[in-house]
Each structure stands twice: as C-alpha cells, then as structure tokens.
C-alpha cells in the first residue's frame, strides 16, 4: 500500500521490483536466441499463454467514487497501461493484445475480474 496510507478501505496495489522479474524478453521471437535448450523451452512456455495472447495491452480499474481520491488509486493511475475509472463497484479489466479476438472471460468477485483477448 502507499506509504503512510492508513485507510483500510482503499484499494491495495502491489508491484514487485525488477530483481524479482523473470529475465525480460521483448518478444517471443527473441526466445530462439537463448543457447541453453532447456532454458529456451522454459522461457518459451513461460511466455506463451494457452489463448495465444502475446502481451498485456492495458488494465482498467473501476473503483467506487469514495475510493477514487485515495493515494493507492492515484498511484495505480500513474502506471503505464493502467486506466482508472469511477464505477458503482470494483472491477478489474485485463486486456491482452488489444482485445482483438473479441473473446472475454469474467471471474466473479468481489472484485469482478474480466480478461479480454
């Protein structure tokens, strides 16, 4: 949560540091440059989604108007690919590849989460 936040009703946001991230690859095409065959297949499996989606294109976080002015929401809104909107309930939309396939899946919450790819 944001430093100094004491509002337990505020949405929580967690972001891990880059030291915890999987070795970054800009695209699946770069996987073939990995020399170790076992590592190459591990990274390929890690980067390949069963739906064939390639990357997250945006997140839309819907928050109740009472939470819209909290520091955690402001922090989330400042992140790349994150859009914050006010709504009657909490909802998270995760969009993959710009939602070009027109397919969606909703996980019932709370909060509700919709994945569009």
DSSP file (Angstrom, degrees, kcal/mol; ACC not computed):
  #  RESIDUE AA STRUCTURE BP1 BP2  ACC     N-H-->O    O-->H-N    N-H-->O    O-->H-N    TCO  KAPPA ALPHA  PHI   PSI    X-CA   Y-CA   Z-CA
    1    1 A X              0   0    0      0, 0.0     3,-0.1     0, 0.0    11,-0.1   0.000 360.0 360.0 360.0 161.1    0.0    0.0    0.0
    2    2 A X    >   -     0   0    0      1,-0.1     3,-2.1     2,-0.1    70,-0.1  -0.254 360.0 -90.8 -59.2 144.7    1.1    3.6   -0.4
    3    3 A X  T 3  S+     0   0    0      1,-0.3    -1,-0.1    68,-0.1     3,-0.1  -0.344 111.8  11.0 -58.5 129.6    3.5    4.8    2.2
    4    4 A X  T 3  S+     0   0    0      1,-0.3     2,-0.4    -3,-0.1    -1,-0.3   0.433  87.7 145.4  83.0  -1.2    1.6    6.4    5.1
    5    5 A X    <   +     0   0    0     -3,-2.1    -1,-0.3     1,-0.2    65,-0.0  -0.573  16.9 168.4 -74.4 125.2   -1.8    5.1    3.9
    6    6 A X        +     0   0    0     -2,-0.4     2,-1.0    -3,-0.1    -1,-0.2   0.325  41.7 110.4-115.1   4.5   -4.0    4.3    6.9
    7    7 A X    >   -     0   0    0      1,-0.2     3,-1.5     2,-0.1    -2,-0.0  -0.710  46.7-170.2 -85.3 103.0   -7.3    3.9    5.0
    8    8 A X  T 3  S+     0   0    0     -2,-1.0    -1,-0.2     1,-0.3     4,-0.1   0.657  83.5  61.2 -69.9 -13.4   -8.0    0.2    5.2
    9    9 A X  T 3  S+     0   0    0      2,-0.1    -1,-0.3    -3,-0.1     2,-0.1   0.575  81.3 106.2 -86.3  -9.5  -10.9    0.6    2.7
   10   10 A X  S <  S-     0   0    0     -3,-1.5    58,-0.1     1,-0.1    57,-0.0  -0.413  83.5-100.8 -71.3 143.5   -8.5    1.9    0.0
   11   11 A X        -     0   0    0     56,-0.2     2,-0.4    -2,-0.1    -1,-0.1  -0.326  39.0-128.4 -59.4 146.0   -7.7   -0.5   -2.9
   12   12 A X        -     0   0    0    -11,-0.1     2,-0.4    -3,-0.1    -1,-0.1  -0.794  22.0-169.1-102.4 142.8   -4.4   -2.2   -2.5
   13   13 A X        -     0   0    0     -2,-0.4     2,-0.4     2,-0.0    60,-0.0  -0.997   2.1-173.2-130.4 133.2   -1.7   -2.2   -5.1
   14   14 A X        +     0   0    0     -2,-0.4     2,-0.4     2,-0.0    -2,-0.0  -0.993   4.3 178.4-128.1 132.5    1.4   -4.3   -5.1
   15   15 A X        -     0   0    0     -2,-0.4     2,-0.1     0, 0.0    -2,-0.0  -0.987  20.2-140.8-132.6 124.7    4.3   -4.1   -7.6
   16   16 A X        -     0   0    0     -2,-0.4     2,-0.1     1,-0.1    -2,-0.0  -0.465  26.9-105.6 -81.1 156.4    7.4   -6.3   -7.3
   17   17 A X    >   -     0   0    0     -2,-0.1     3,-2.0     1,-0.1     4,-0.3  -0.330  30.5-106.3 -76.7 162.6   10.8   -4.9   -8.1
   18   18 A X  G >  S+     0   0    0      1,-0.3     3,-1.2     2,-0.2    -1,-0.1   0.732 114.4  71.8 -63.8 -21.4   12.7   -5.8  -11.3
   19   19 A X  G 3  S+     0   0    0      1,-0.2    -1,-0.3     0, 0.0    -3,-0.0   0.697  99.4  48.4 -67.6 -15.8   15.0   -8.0   -9.3
   20   20 A X  G <  S+     0   0    0     -3,-2.0    -1,-0.2     2,-0.1    -2,-0.2   0.472  91.6 106.3 -98.8  -3.9   12.1  -10.5   -8.9
   21   21 A X  S <  S-     0   0    0     -3,-1.2     3,-0.1    -4,-0.3     2,-0.1  -0.383  78.2-105.5 -79.4 153.5   11.1  -10.5  -12.5
   22   22 A X        -     0   0    0      1,-0.2    -1,-0.1    -2,-0.1     3,-0.1  -0.447  60.7 -75.3 -66.2 148.0   11.7  -13.3  -15.0
   23   23 A X        -     0   0    0      1,-0.1    -1,-0.2    -2,-0.1     2,-0.1  -0.265  63.6-115.2 -49.3 124.5   14.5  -12.5  -17.4
   24   24 A X        -     0   0    0     -3,-0.1     2,-0.4     2,-0.0    -1,-0.1  -0.375  33.6-176.8 -73.8 137.7   12.9  -10.0  -19.8
   25   25 A X        -     0   0    0     -2,-0.1     3,-0.1     1,-0.1     6,-0.0  -1.000  21.6-146.9-128.5 131.3   12.3  -10.8  -23.4
   26   26 A X  S    S-     0   0    0     -2,-0.4     2,-0.3     1,-0.2    -1,-0.1   0.792  80.8  -1.4 -69.4 -28.0   10.8   -8.1  -25.7
   27   27 A X  S >  S-     0   0    0      1,-0.1     3,-1.3    -3,-0.1     4,-0.3  -0.982  71.7-106.8-156.6 162.8    9.0  -10.6  -27.8
   28   28 A X  G >  S+     0   0    0     -2,-0.3     3,-1.3     1,-0.3     4,-0.4   0.761 113.7  70.0 -63.5 -24.9    8.6  -14.4  -28.2
   29   29 A X  G >  S+     0   0    0      1,-0.3     3,-0.7     2,-0.2    -1,-0.3   0.779  89.5  61.7 -64.6 -26.2   10.8  -14.1  -31.3
   30   30 A X  G X  S+     0   0    0     -3,-1.3     3,-1.5     1,-0.2    -1,-0.3   0.625  82.1  82.3 -75.5 -12.4   13.8  -13.4  -29.1
   31   31 A X  G X  S+     0   0    0     -3,-1.3     3,-2.1    -4,-0.3    -1,-0.2   0.859  79.4  65.1 -62.2 -35.7   13.5  -16.8  -27.3
   32   32 A X  G <  S+     0   0    0     -3,-0.7    -1,-0.3    -4,-0.4    -2,-0.1   0.694  89.8  67.8 -62.5 -17.5   15.3  -18.6  -30.1
   33   33 A X  G <  S+     0   0    0     -3,-1.5     2,-0.4    -4,-0.2    -1,-0.3   0.580  73.9 105.0 -79.5  -7.9   18.5  -16.6  -29.3
   34   34 A X    <   -     0   0    0     -3,-2.1     6,-0.1    -4,-0.2    -3,-0.0  -0.616  59.8-157.5 -74.7 124.8   18.8  -18.5  -25.9
   35   35 A X  S    S+     0   0    0     -2,-0.4     2,-0.5     4,-0.1    -1,-0.2   0.877  70.4  80.2 -74.2 -39.6   21.6  -21.0  -26.3
   36   36 A X     >  -     0   0    0      1,-0.2     4,-2.8     2,-0.1     5,-0.2  -0.586  69.8-152.5 -74.2 116.3   20.6  -23.5  -23.5
   37   37 A X  H  > S+     0   0    0     -2,-0.5     4,-2.1     1,-0.2     5,-0.2   0.880  93.4  49.0 -59.2 -40.3   17.8  -25.7  -24.9
   38   38 A X  H  > S+     0   0    0      2,-0.2     4,-2.1     1,-0.2    -1,-0.2   0.933 114.7  44.4 -66.3 -44.7   16.2  -26.4  -21.5
   39   39 A X  H  > S+     0   0    0      1,-0.2     4,-2.8     2,-0.2     5,-0.2   0.895 110.4  56.3 -65.3 -39.5   16.2  -22.7  -20.6
   40   40 A X  H  X S+     0   0    0     -4,-2.8     4,-2.3     1,-0.2    -2,-0.2   0.920 110.4  43.7 -58.5 -44.9   14.9  -21.8  -24.1
   41   41 A X  H  X S+     0   0    0     -4,-2.1     4,-2.5     2,-0.2    -1,-0.2   0.858 112.3  53.1 -71.5 -34.3   11.9  -24.1  -23.7
   42   42 A X  H  X S+     0   0    0     -4,-2.1     4,-2.3     2,-0.2    -2,-0.2   0.943 112.6  44.2 -62.8 -47.0   11.2  -23.0  -20.1
   43   43 A X  H  X S+     0   0    0     -4,-2.8     4,-2.2     2,-0.2    -2,-0.2   0.897 112.5  52.3 -65.3 -40.6   11.2  -19.3  -21.3
   44   44 A X  H  X S+     0   0    0     -4,-2.3     4,-0.8    -5,-0.2    -1,-0.2   0.928 112.1  45.5 -60.6 -44.7    9.0  -20.2  -24.3
   45   45 A X  H  < S+     0   0    0     -4,-2.5     3,-0.5     1,-0.2    -2,-0.2   0.892 112.7  51.8 -64.4 -39.4    6.5  -22.0  -22.1
   46   46 A X  H  < S+     0   0    0     -4,-2.3    -1,-0.2     1,-0.2    -2,-0.2   0.862 113.9  43.0 -64.8 -36.8    6.6  -19.1  -19.6
   47   47 A X  H  < S+     0   0    0     -4,-2.2     2,-0.6    -5,-0.1    -1,-0.2   0.512  98.6  85.5 -89.6  -5.7    5.9  -16.5  -22.4
   48   48 A X     <  -     0   0    0     -4,-0.8     2,-0.3    -3,-0.5     6,-0.1  -0.866  62.5-157.1-105.5 122.4    3.2  -18.5  -24.2
   49   49 A X    >   -     0   0    0      4,-0.9     3,-2.8    -2,-0.6    -2,-0.0  -0.741  26.1-122.1 -93.5 142.7   -0.4  -18.2  -23.0
   50   50 A X  T 3  S+     0   0    0     -2,-0.3    -1,-0.1     1,-0.3    -2,-0.0   0.769 115.0  56.1 -55.4 -25.4   -2.8  -21.0  -23.9
   51   51 A X  T 3  S-     0   0    0      2,-0.1    -1,-0.3     1,-0.0     3,-0.1   0.482 115.9-117.3 -83.3  -1.2   -5.1  -18.5  -25.6
   52   52 A X    <   +     0   0    0     -3,-2.8    -2,-0.1     1,-0.3     2,-0.1   0.555  61.6 154.9  72.0  11.0   -2.1  -17.5  -27.8
   53   53 A X        -     0   0    0      1,-0.1    -4,-0.9    -5,-0.0    -1,-0.3  -0.442  28.7-163.4 -65.9 144.2   -2.2  -13.9  -26.3
   54   54 A X        -     0   0    0      1,-0.3     2,-0.3    -6,-0.1    -1,-0.1   0.801  56.9  -2.7-103.1 -36.2    1.2  -12.3  -26.6
   55   55 A X        -     0   0    0    -28,-0.0    42,-2.7     0, 0.0     2,-0.4  -0.998  67.3-100.1-156.9 156.8    1.1   -9.3  -24.2
   56   56 A X  E     -A   96   0A   0     -2,-0.3    40,-0.3    40,-0.2     3,-0.1  -0.671  32.0-176.4 -75.4 127.8   -1.0   -7.3  -21.8
   57   57 A X  E     -     0   0A   0     38,-2.9     2,-0.3    -2,-0.4    39,-0.2   0.725  58.9 -20.2-101.6 -25.8   -2.2   -4.1  -23.6
   58   58 A X  E     -A   95   0A   0     37,-1.4    37,-2.9     2,-0.0     2,-0.4  -0.959  46.2-138.2-172.3 161.1   -4.0   -2.4  -20.7
   59   59 A X  E     -Ab  94  82A   0     22,-3.3    24,-2.7    -2,-0.3     2,-0.5  -0.983  13.8-162.6-121.7 136.7   -5.6   -2.6  -17.3
   60   60 A X  E     -Ab  93  83A   0     33,-2.5    33,-2.8    -2,-0.4     2,-0.6  -0.978   6.7-166.6-121.4 118.1   -8.8   -0.8  -16.5
   61   61 A X  E     -Ab  92  84A   0     22,-3.0    24,-2.4    -2,-0.5     2,-0.5  -0.913   3.5-160.3-107.2 116.0   -9.6   -0.5  -12.8
   62   62 A X  E     -Ab  91  85A   0     29,-3.3    29,-1.8    -2,-0.6     2,-0.3  -0.851  17.0-179.9 -96.1 126.4  -13.1    0.6  -11.9
   63   63 A X  E     - b   0  86A   0     22,-2.5    24,-2.5    -2,-0.5    26,-0.1  -0.919  33.8 -99.9-127.3 152.7  -13.3    2.0   -8.3
   64   64 A X    >>  -     0   0    0     -2,-0.3     3,-1.9    22,-0.2     4,-0.9  -0.397  38.9-113.9 -64.4 144.7  -16.2    3.4   -6.2
   65   65 A X  T 34 S+     0   0    0     22,-0.4     3,-0.5     1,-0.3     4,-0.4   0.806 115.9  62.2 -53.1 -31.4  -16.2    7.2   -6.2
   66   66 A X  T 34 S+     0   0    0      1,-0.2    -1,-0.3     2,-0.1     3,-0.2   0.791 109.9  40.2 -65.1 -26.4  -15.4    7.1   -2.4
   67   67 A X  T X4 S+     0   0    0     -3,-1.9     3,-1.7     1,-0.2     6,-0.3   0.538  90.4  91.2 -96.8  -8.8  -12.1    5.4   -3.2
   68   68 A X  T 3< S+     0   0    0     -4,-0.9    -1,-0.2    -3,-0.5    -2,-0.1   0.779  87.2  47.8 -62.7 -28.0  -11.2    7.4   -6.3
   69   69 A X  T 3  S+     0   0    0     -4,-0.4    -1,-0.3    -3,-0.2    -2,-0.1   0.355  85.2 117.5 -96.4   7.6   -9.2   10.1   -4.5
   70   70 A X  S <> S-     0   0    0     -3,-1.7     4,-2.0     1,-0.1     5,-0.2  -0.330  74.9-117.9 -73.8 158.0   -7.1    7.7   -2.4
   71   71 A X  H  > S+     0   0    0      1,-0.2     4,-2.4     2,-0.2     5,-0.1   0.843 112.6  56.6 -65.4 -33.1   -3.4    7.6   -2.7
   72   72 A X  H  > S+     0   0    0      2,-0.2     4,-2.3     1,-0.2    -1,-0.2   0.894 107.6  47.6 -66.6 -38.4   -3.4    4.0   -3.9
   73   73 A X  H  > S+     0   0    0     -6,-0.3     4,-2.6     2,-0.2    -1,-0.2   0.906 111.5  51.0 -68.2 -40.7   -5.7    4.8   -6.8
   74   74 A X  H  X S+     0   0    0     -4,-2.0     4,-1.0     1,-0.2    -2,-0.2   0.908 110.6  49.6 -61.2 -41.2   -3.6    7.8   -7.7
   75   75 A X  H >< S+     0   0    0     -4,-2.4     3,-0.5     1,-0.2     4,-0.4   0.923 111.3  48.5 -63.7 -44.4   -0.5    5.6   -7.7
   76   76 A X  H >< S+     0   0    0     -4,-2.3     3,-1.5     1,-0.2    -2,-0.2   0.907 108.1  54.8 -61.9 -42.1   -2.3    3.0   -9.9
   77   77 A X  H 3< S+     0   0    0     -4,-2.6    -1,-0.2     1,-0.3    -2,-0.2   0.737 101.7  59.3 -65.6 -22.2   -3.4    5.6  -12.4
   78   78 A X  T << S+     0   0    0     -4,-1.0    -1,-0.3    -3,-0.5    -2,-0.2   0.582  86.6  99.0 -83.3  -8.7    0.2    6.8  -12.8
   79   79 A X  S X  S-     0   0    0     -3,-1.5     3,-1.6    -4,-0.4     2,-0.0  -0.485  85.1 -98.9 -80.3 147.8    1.4    3.4  -14.1
   80   80 A X  T 3  S+     0   0    0      1,-0.2    -1,-0.1    -2,-0.2     3,-0.1  -0.361 106.8  13.4 -60.1 142.5    1.8    2.7  -17.7
   81   81 A X  T 3  S+     0   0    0      1,-0.2   -22,-3.3   -23,-0.1     2,-0.5   0.447  99.6 119.5  71.9   3.1   -1.1    0.8  -19.3
   82   82 A X  E <   -b   59   0A   0     -3,-1.6     2,-0.4   -24,-0.2   -22,-0.2  -0.875  38.7-176.5-106.5 128.8   -3.4    1.5  -16.3
   83   83 A X  E     -b   60   0A   0    -24,-2.7   -22,-3.0    -2,-0.5     2,-0.5  -0.981   9.5-157.4-119.5 132.5   -6.6    3.4  -16.7
   84   84 A X  E     +b   61   0A   0     -2,-0.4     2,-0.3   -24,-0.2   -22,-0.2  -0.940  15.3 174.3-113.2 129.5   -8.8    4.2  -13.6
   85   85 A X  E     -b   62   0A   0    -24,-2.4   -22,-2.5    -2,-0.5     2,-0.3  -0.930  31.0-115.1-128.9 154.6  -12.5    4.9  -13.9
   86   86 A X  E     +b   63   0A   0     -2,-0.3     2,-0.3   -24,-0.2   -22,-0.2  -0.715  44.3 156.3 -88.4 140.9  -15.2    5.5  -11.4
   87   87 A X        -     0   0    0    -24,-2.5   -22,-0.4    -2,-0.3     4,-0.0  -0.949  55.1 -99.5-154.2 171.5  -18.0    3.0  -11.2
   88   88 A X  S    S+     0   0    0     -2,-0.3     2,-0.3   -24,-0.2   -24,-0.1   0.759 104.6  20.6 -70.7 -23.7  -20.6    1.6   -8.8
   89   89 A X  S    S-     0   0    0    -26,-0.1     2,-0.3   -25,-0.0    -1,-0.0  -0.909  91.7 -89.5-138.6 165.7  -18.5   -1.4   -7.9
   90   90 A X        +     0   0    0     -2,-0.3    22,-1.1   -27,-0.1     2,-0.3  -0.593  51.7 163.0 -76.1 137.2  -14.9   -2.5   -8.0
   91   91 A X  E     -Ac  62 112A   0    -29,-1.8   -29,-3.3    -2,-0.3     2,-0.5  -0.978  25.0-154.5-155.0 141.9  -13.9   -4.2  -11.3
   92   92 A X  E     -Ac  61 113A   0     20,-2.4    22,-2.9    -2,-0.3     2,-0.5  -0.985   6.3-166.7-122.4 125.7  -10.7   -5.1  -13.0
   93   93 A X  E     -Ac  60 114A   0    -33,-2.8   -33,-2.5    -2,-0.5     2,-0.6  -0.952   2.3-167.5-108.5 126.0  -10.4   -5.5  -16.8
   94   94 A X  E     -Ac  59 115A   0     20,-3.1    22,-2.8    -2,-0.5     2,-0.5  -0.968   8.8-162.4-112.7 119.1   -7.2   -7.0  -18.1
   95   95 A X  E     -Ac  58 116A   0    -37,-2.9   -38,-2.9    -2,-0.6   -37,-1.4  -0.889   2.7-163.5-108.3 130.1   -6.8   -6.7  -21.8
   96   96 A X  E >  S-A   56   0A   0     20,-3.3     3,-2.4    -2,-0.5     4,-0.3  -0.916  71.9  -7.6-111.3 135.7   -4.4   -8.8  -23.8
   97   97 A X  G >  S-     0   0    0    -42,-2.7     3,-1.3    -2,-0.4    -1,-0.2   0.810 124.1 -62.8  52.3  35.8   -3.3   -8.0  -27.4
   98   98 A X  G 3  S-     0   0    0      1,-0.2    -1,-0.3   -43,-0.2    19,-0.1   0.626  81.0 -82.5  69.5  11.8   -5.8   -5.1  -27.6
   99   99 A X  G X  S+     0   0    0     -3,-2.4     3,-1.2    17,-0.3    -1,-0.2   0.782  81.9 153.0  65.0  27.3   -8.8   -7.5  -27.2
  100  100 A X  T <   +     0   0    0     -3,-1.3    -2,-0.1    -4,-0.3    -3,-0.1   0.727  61.6  58.3 -68.0 -23.4   -8.5   -8.2  -30.9
  101  101 A X  T 3  S-     0   0    0     16,-1.4    -1,-0.3     2,-0.1     3,-0.1   0.707  99.9-132.3 -79.1 -16.8  -10.0  -11.7  -30.8
  102  102 A X    <   +     0   0    0     -3,-1.2     2,-0.3     1,-0.3    -2,-0.1   0.609  61.2 132.7  77.9  11.4  -13.2  -10.4  -29.2
  103  103 A X        -     0   0    0      2,-0.0    14,-2.4     0, 0.0     2,-0.3  -0.727  31.1-179.0 -98.8 147.1  -13.2  -13.1  -26.5
  104  104 A X  E     -D  116   0A   0     -2,-0.3     2,-0.3    12,-0.2    12,-0.2  -0.963  14.9-165.9-139.0 156.8  -13.7  -12.4  -22.8
  105  105 A X  E     -D  115   0A   0     10,-2.1    10,-3.1    -2,-0.3     2,-0.5  -0.972  11.6-157.1-141.9 130.0  -13.8  -14.4  -19.6
  106  106 A X  E     -D  114   0A   0     -2,-0.3     2,-0.6     8,-0.2     8,-0.2  -0.929   3.1-156.8-113.4 129.8  -15.2  -13.0  -16.3
  107  107 A X  E     -D  113   0A   0      6,-3.5     6,-2.3    -2,-0.5     2,-0.1  -0.910  27.4-122.4-100.7 122.9  -14.2  -14.3  -12.9
  108  108 A X        +     0   0    0     -2,-0.6     4,-0.1     4,-0.2     6,-0.0  -0.428  52.1 134.3 -69.4 139.0  -16.8  -13.5  -10.3
  109  109 A X        -     0   0    0     -2,-0.1     3,-0.1   -19,-0.1     2,-0.1   0.220  68.3 -95.0-100.0-143.7  -15.5  -11.5   -7.4
  110  110 A X  S    S+     0   0    0    -20,-0.1     2,-0.1     2,-0.0   -19,-0.1   0.369 132.3  30.5 -85.4 153.6  -15.6   -9.4   -5.4
  111  111 A X  S    S-     0   0    0    -21,-0.3   -20,-0.2    -2,-0.1     2,-0.2   0.740 101.5-136.9 -75.1 155.4  -13.9   -7.7   -7.2
  112  112 A X  E     -c   91   0A   0    -22,-1.1   -20,-2.4    -3,-0.1     2,-0.4  -0.498  17.8-158.8 -70.2 142.9  -15.0   -9.0  -10.5
  113  113 A X  E     -cD  92 107A   0     -6,-2.3    -6,-3.5   -22,-0.2     2,-0.5  -0.995   6.3-168.8-127.2 128.1  -12.2   -9.5  -13.0
  114  114 A X  E     -cD  93 106A   0    -22,-2.9   -20,-3.1    -2,-0.4     2,-0.5  -0.967   5.5-160.4-117.4 131.7  -12.6   -9.7  -16.7
  115  115 A X  E     -cD  94 105A   0    -10,-3.1   -10,-2.1    -2,-0.5     2,-0.4  -0.951  10.3-171.9-109.2 126.4   -9.9  -10.8  -19.1
  116  116 A X  E      cD  95 104A   0    -22,-2.8   -20,-3.3    -2,-0.5   -17,-0.3  -0.974 360.0 360.0-120.2 130.9  -10.4   -9.7  -22.7
  117  117 A X              0   0    0    -14,-2.4   -16,-1.4    -2,-0.4   -17,-0.3   0.340 360.0 360.0-140.6 360.0   -8.2  -11.0  -25.5
